[in-house]
């Protein structure tokens, strides 16, 4: 069976949408999948102040609404 990267990515996005916390928070790995950018790109934008995040028990968390705003530029 052939590997289909686009279908795999869509499956990942659907999984994230289904598993999204009720409050709309995702960790940095899930944010990377959701946005399609690398973890290092997310960290760089946090440092620059262009992307809001929060820390909880040593984890970087994002509100999905903030990720959407950031993606819209």
N, C-alpha and C positions, 0 to 999 in steps of 0.2 A: 504494500500500500504506500502511495506517495505521501510525502510530508507537505502540508500546505501551510506556510507561515502565516498567511492572512487569516485563514480559518482558526489557526491556533491562537493568534492574537485576539480575534473576536471571542473565542471561548474564554480567554483570560479576562477580558473586559466584562463579559456576562457574569463570570464567576464573581468578580469584584463588586459588580452592581448588586448581585444577590446577597453577598456576604457583608455588604457595607453596614457598619454599625448604625444603630438607630439614630444616633446623634450626628452621623455624617463624618466621622473621623476615620482616617486610614493612616497606616504607618508608611515609612518612606519607601519600602519595597513595593507596596500596593500602589502608592502614589506614582512610582516610576512606571509600573504597568499601565496605570490609568492614563497618564499623560503621554506615554511613549518616549520619555526622555530618561537618561541615565540617572542613577542615584547621585553621581558626582555633579551633574548639572543642577539637580534640585538643591544640593548642599551649597553650591556656588551662588545660586540665586537667593538662598536664605541669608548667606553672608553679606550679599550686596544690599539686602533689604527689600528686594523686589518680590519676595514670596514669603507670606506669613506661615509660621509654624509654631508648634508648642512642644514642650518636652514633658513627658510623663514617665516616671520611673526609668529614666535614661533612654527612652525611645523618642524619636522625632515623629510627631503626628501632624497631620494636615486636615483641615476641614475641606471636604470635597468642593464646597462653594468657593473657597479661596483658590483651590487648584483651577477651577473653571474660570474664575476671574483672571488668574495669571495667564492661562492659555489664551484667553480672549485679548490679552495685551492691554 
